[in-house]
C-alpha cells in the first residue's frame, strides 16, 4: 500500500546494501524517507528531484531534526546510498540519479553549515536553560564541584520531572522581562558615580574609619558613631515628620563592609580593596567597585522575624519601587509610588495598629526617596514626578540581570541575526521597535536582509513570521528577486505575494481566498503567542471585516490548513463581543478539531 512505501523502501534498501557489501545506517535511512514523505509530501522515493535534495538538506532536515555537526557525514552517506539504490534498481533513470548525486555534493557544504548553526543554537539554548535552573537552585556557576553535583542529580531525575522543572523555569523566565531602556556612555555613568553623594560619603567613611577600634559585633562605638555623623554631615536634626532615619549611618557602614570598601576584623576597621576602585580614574574600575555598594545600600537585609520598624519595612520593599520606575515610560509621582508601596507592604505584613503604621510608612518612604535622590539614583522629573537617573537605570538594570531578568537595551539588536532581531522585538514598544528595525536594516544589504528574514519565516512560528514579515515590508523593491524566489514555500508564499503587491512588482497577483484565510489565522495565532486571548482578539478585530463578512469568513476558516486554526477559532468564540459570531466561531472550532 502507498502508506507503507517508507517501510518497503527501507527494507529493499537494506537488502541492496547487504548484496553490495555497503554499510547502512538503517535508522537514518528511515528518518530521511520519513522526512521525504511527511514534510515534503512525496509519494515515493523515486519522486525525489535535485531541487528536492536541496530542500531536504537545507530546509527540511535542519528544521525537523536535532542533530550534531558530527552527524553530517553519516547523513550524507546515507543519502548517497539511497540515490545509488534508486539508480541500481532503475527506480530512477541513470541521468537523473547522476543529477541527484551531484546535487548532494553541491549542497553538502551548505548542509554542514546549516546543521552546525542549528546545533550551536540548540546547545546555547540548552546551556542557558541549565544555567538558569542552577541559579534558581542557588548553585554558584563558578563552583565546578557544585555544578557537577547538580547536573548529576538533575540527570538522575525521571524524564517527566526534568521536563516539568524545565517547563516551569521557562514559564517563569517569560515573566522576568522588563522593557528596553537606553544607557549613556560609560564615561557619563562614571561621572555620575563620582558626583554621587553615596560615593563621597562611603569614601569619607572608609578614610575616617581606617584603624578605628570596633565593638565585638564589628560596629562603631557610640562615641565614634557620633563623630562619624559629624564628619559625614549626617547629624540627626529631627527627621521628617514623626520619623528620623537613625539607622542611616549603620546602613552606610554595613553597605561599605559588604562591598569591601571597608574591612573589619580583629576588633578594628581598615580600608578595603574596593576603596581604590571608588577613587580610580579608570571608568570601568570605578563602576565595578560602585555596583556592589549600590546593591548593598539599596537592598539592605532586614529580617522580618527580628521585628521591623517602619524604615526597615520600607527599605525591604523599595526594590519594587525602583523596578516600577524602571518600567515606566513617564515620570511617576511620589503619591503613585507610595500607594503601590503601601499596598504591597499591607499584603506582606500584619499591623496591629494600621493607622499609626501607615503614617510611619509614609514618613519612611519620603525619607528613603530623599536618600535615593541625594545619592543620584532618583531625580525630579516633570511637574511633580520622579524618575530614575541614567545612573539609576544602569544600576537597577545590573541588579535585574543578576536576578535572571531579561533587560534589553535600545540599539543592541543592530548586530543580531534575523532570528535574534525577531525574538528581541517581542520585548520592545512600538517606538523602540521601529528604531531597532531601522538600525538592523541600515547595517545590511537589502537582498541579504530579505533572505535572512524569509529564512525566519520558513522556520519560525506564527509570531516570528508576523514580525519577520513586518520587517520585510520595510525593505525596498531591490529585494524583489529574493522574495519572488521564496513564493514556492507554503509558509512564506502568502506573505511574499503581499510584499510583491505592495512593492508594485510586475509578477504580483492577488491572494487566493484560501491564502487570505490562512494569513488571518497565522496573524491571530501570532498574537496569541504573546498576548492574552481577549487582547489578541480585540487587536485582530481592528483589521477584520464587519459582522456579516466575518461571520461568512468564520464558516470557511475551519477548513484552513493551519495548525493553529482551532485555537484561533476558540479564542474568537470565547472573546468576540457579538454572541452570534462567538457561537459560530465555537462551532467552527469544533469542526476544525473533528476534521483533524
C-alpha positions, 0 to 999 in steps of 0.5 A, a space after each residue: 500500500 502507498 502508506 507503507 512505501 517508507 517501510 518497503 523502501 527501507 527494507 529493499 534498501 537494506 537488502 541492496 546494501 547487504 548484496 553490495 557489501 555497503 554499510 547502512 545506517 538503517 535508522 537514518 535511512 528511515 528518518 530521511 524517507 520519513 522526512 521525504 514523505 511527511 514534510 515534503 509530501 512525496 509519494 515515493 522515493 523515486 519522486 525525489 528531484 535535485 531541487 528536492 535534495 536541496 530542500 531536504 538538506 537545507 530546509 527540511 532536515 535542519 528544521 525537523 531534526 536535532 542533530 550534531 555537526 558530527 552527524 553530517 557525514 553519516 547523513 550524507 552517506 546515507 543519502 548517497 546510498 539511497 540515490 545509488 539504490 534508486 539508480 541500481 534498481 532503475 527506480 530512477 533513470 541513470 541521468 537523473 540519479 547522476 543529477 541527484 548525486 551531484 546535487 548532494 555534493 553541491 549542497 553538502 557544504 551548505 548542509 554542514 553549515 546549516 546543521 552546525 548553526 542549528 546545533 550551536 543554537 540548540 546547545 546555547 539554548 540548552 546551556 542557558 536553560 541549565 544555567 538558569 535552573 542552577 541559579 534558581 537552585 542557588 548553585 554558584 556557576 563558578 563552583 565546578 564541584 557544585 555544578 557537577 553535583 547538580 547536573 548529576 542529580 538533575 540527570 538522575 531525575 525521571 524524564 517527566 520531572 526534568 521536563 516539568 522543572 524545565 517547563 516551569 523555569 521557562 514559564 517563569 523566565 517569560 515573566 522576568 522581562 522588563 522593557 528596553 531602556 537606553 544607557 549613556 556612555 560609560 564615561 557619563 555613568 562614571 561621572 555620575 558615580 563620582 558626583 554621587 553623594 553615596 560615593 563621597 560619603 562611603 569614601 569619607 567613611 572608609 578614610 575616617 574609619 581606617 584603624 578605628 577600634 570596633 565593638 565585638 559585633 564589628 560596629 562603631 562605638 557610640 562615641 565614634 558613631 557620633 563623630 562619624 555623623 559629624 564628619 559625614 554631615 549626617 547629624 540627626 536634626 529631627 527627621 521628617 515628620 514623626 520619623 528620623 532615619 537613625 539607622 542611616 549611618 549603620 546602613 552606610 557602614 554595613 553597605 561599605 563592609 559588604 562591598 569591601 570598601 571597608 574591612 573589619 576584623 580583629 576588633 578594628 576597621 581598615 580600608 578595603 580593596 574596593 576603596 581604590 576602585 571608588 577613587 580610580 580614574 579608570 571608568 570601568 574600575 570605578 563602576 565595578 567597585 560602585 555596583 556592589 555598594 549600590 546593591 548593598 545600600 539599596 537592598 539592605 537585609 532586614 529580617 522580618 522575624 527580628 521585628 521591623 520598624 517602619 524604615 526597615 519595612 520600607 527599605 525591604 520593599 523599595 526594590 519594587 519601587 525602583 523596578 516600577 520606575 524602571 518600567 515606566 515610560 513617564 515620570 511617576 509621582 511620589 503619591 503613585 509610588 507610595 500607594 503601590 508601596 503601601 499596598 504591597 507592604 499591607 499584603 506582606 505584613 500584619 499591623 496591629 495598629 494600621 493607622 499609626 503604621 501607615 503614617 510611619 510608612 509614609 514618613 519612611 518612604 519620603 525619607 528613603 526617596 530623599 536618600 535615593 535622590 541625594 545619592 543620584 539614583 532618583 531625580 525630579 522629573 516633570 511637574 511633580 514626578 520622579 524618575 530614575 537617573 541614567 545612573 539609576 537605570 544602569 544600576 537597577 538594570 545590573 541588579 535585574 540581570 543578576 536576578 535572571 531578568 531579561 533587560 534589553 537595551 535600545 540599539 543592541 539588536 543592530 548586530 543580531 541575526 534575523 532570528 535574534 532581531 525577531 525574538 528581541 522585538 517581542 520585548 520592545 514598544 512600538 517606538 523602540 521597535 521601529 528604531 531597532 528595525 531601522 538600525 538592523 536594516 541600515 547595517 545590511 544589504 537589502 537582498 541579504 536582509 530579505 533572505 535572512 528574514 524569509 529564512 525566519 519565516 520558513 522556520 519560525 512560528 506564527 509570531 516570528 513570521 508576523 514580525 519577520 514579515 513586518 520587517 520585510 515590508 520595510 525593505 525596498 523593491 531591490 529585494 524583489 528577486 529574493 522574495 519572488 524566489 521564496 513564493 514556492 514555500 507554503 509558509 512564506 508564499 502568502 506573505 511574499 505575494 503581499 510584499 510583491 503587491 505592495 512593492 508594485 512588482 510586475 509578477 504580483 497577483 492577488 491572494 487566493 481566498 484560501 491564502 487570505 484565510 490562512 494569513 488571518 489565522 497565522 496573524 491571530 495565532 501570532 498574537 496569541 503567542 504573546 498576548 492574552 486571548 481577549 487582547 489578541 482578539 480585540 487587536 485582530 478585530 481592528 483589521 477584520 471585516 464587519 459582522 456579516 463578512 466575518 461571520 461568512 469568513 468564520 464558516 470557511 476558516 475551519 477548513 484552513 490548513 493551519 495548525 493553529 486554526 482551532 485555537 484561533 477559532 476558540 479564542 474568537 468564540 470565547 472573546 468576540 463581543 457579538 454572541 452570534 459570531 462567538 457561537 459560530 466561531 465555537 462551532 467552527 472550532 469544533 469542526 476544525 478539531 473533528 476534521 483533524 
